[in-house]
């Protein structure tokens, strides 16, 4: 998706820099990015 960070890059970063943490799954990462970008706002029609 345009404008969202790359999952593979995120997962590699977590594995390299935070070996004690398990990276989010790809769907979890996608939802977290959307939540971060759009928050809990309701979508608009127009």
C-alpha positions as CSV (number, residue, x, y, z in Angstrom):
1,X,0.0,0.0,0.0
2,X,1.3,3.4,-0.9
3,X,2.5,5.5,2.1
4,X,2.8,2.6,4.5
5,X,6.2,1.3,5.8
6,X,7.6,-1.9,4.5
7,X,6.9,-5.0,6.6
8,X,10.0,-6.9,5.5
9,X,12.2,-3.9,6.6
10,X,10.3,-3.7,9.9
11,X,10.7,-7.4,10.6
12,X,14.4,-7.4,9.8
13,X,14.9,-4.3,12.1
14,X,13.1,-6.0,15.0
15,X,15.1,-9.2,14.6
16,X,18.4,-7.4,14.4
17,X,17.9,-4.6,17.0
18,X,15.4,-6.2,19.4
19,X,16.2,-10.0,19.4
20,X,14.2,-10.4,22.6
21,X,11.0,-9.2,20.9
22,X,8.8,-11.1,18.4
23,X,7.9,-9.0,15.4
24,X,4.2,-8.4,14.7
25,X,2.6,-10.5,12.1
26,X,2.1,-8.8,8.7
27,X,-1.7,-8.3,9.4
28,X,-0.9,-6.8,12.8
29,X,1.8,-4.6,11.3
30,X,-0.7,-3.4,8.6
31,X,-3.4,-2.6,11.2
32,X,-0.8,-0.8,13.5
33,X,0.3,1.4,10.6
34,X,-3.2,2.2,9.6
35,X,-4.1,3.1,13.2
36,X,-1.0,5.2,13.5
37,X,-1.8,7.1,10.3
38,X,-5.5,7.4,10.5
39,X,-6.3,7.0,14.2
40,X,-9.8,6.1,15.2
41,X,-11.3,8.7,12.8
42,X,-14.3,7.7,10.8
43,X,-13.7,7.6,7.0
44,X,-15.2,10.3,4.8
45,X,-17.4,9.7,1.8
46,X,-16.1,12.7,-0.2
